[in-house]
Amino acid sequence: MVSLAGIYYPEGYIQNIMRYLQFYELMRSFTVFSLADIRAVDPGFHRRRLAEWQQKGYLRKIIKGYYMFSEIPLCEEILFEVANRIYIFPEDNLHLCS
């Protein structure tokens, strides 16, 4: 047990909170972000943290590999931005067909 301000927490709890706050500071400018975006700023990031933070309600999974913070309200503008971020337009990949 670890004591912080007179409150006892399980071992590792404080480190996990600090890890999320650091992650939040790095990624808060993104409306939607991918695992590749995360690894660009933190190469040692463990994917299992995303599942933990989803369960705690910190993150929303959009589709496989894409996430957003739960605090971001879902309005038409945000949904439009998310769709444009996760959708791969066929004409952008014409070079792959040759």
N, C-alpha and C positions, 0 to 999 in steps of 0.2 A: 504494500500500500504506500502511496505517495501522498503527502499532505501539501495542500496549496490553500493558503488563506484559512487554515483551520479545517478544511474539508478534505477527507481522505478519498483518493481515487485508486482504482486498480493500476497495477504496474503497466506502463506503456500508454495509458490513457492520455496523459498530458502531451506526450510526444505525438500521438495521433492527431490531436486537436491542432497542435502547432504545425504539423505537416499539412493539414487541410488549409489552414490560414495562409501558409506560404504558397500553396498551390493556387488558392483563390486570388492572391495578389498578382501572381504571374499571369493568370488566365482571364481575369475579370473583364478585360477589354474585348474579349471575344463573345459574340452572341452565341455561336455554336462552335465547338472545337472538336478536333479529331485526336485520336491517339498519336498520330504523326505530329500534330501541332504540339502536344504535350511533350513528346520525346525530343522535339526540336529545342525546347527550353530546359528540359530535364532528362537527359539521356538515361539516367538510372531509374526512371519512374517505373513502379510496379503496377501492372494492369489491374491487379486484384483490389487496389485502392478504389478504383472506379466503382466496382461492385459494392464495396463497403459503403462508399459515400452515397450510392443510389439507395441502399437499404436505409440509411439514416435520413434520407430525404434531401440531401444537399444537391444532388444532381438528377437530371432527367436523361434517360437514354433516348435518343431520337431514332437511330437505326444502328446496326452493328458498327462500332467504331466512332460514332458521333454522339456528342453529349452537349448539354447546356446546363447552366445553373438553374435550380428550381425557383429561385427568387425572380427570374425574368418572367414577366407576364406574357401570356400567349395572346397576342393581338394580331391583326391582319399584317401589319408591317413586319413584325418579328417572324411570323410564319412564312412570309414571302422571302425574307432574308435566309431563313433556315433552308427552304426549298432550293434556293439558288446556290447555297453552299454545298448541299449534299447531292444534288442532281448533276450527273455528268452529261452534258449535251453531246449528242452524236456528232455534230459537225466539228466539235473540238477534238475529236479522236479520229478524224479521217486519215491522219498520217499513220495511224496504227494498222490501217487496212492494206497498205501498199507493200 
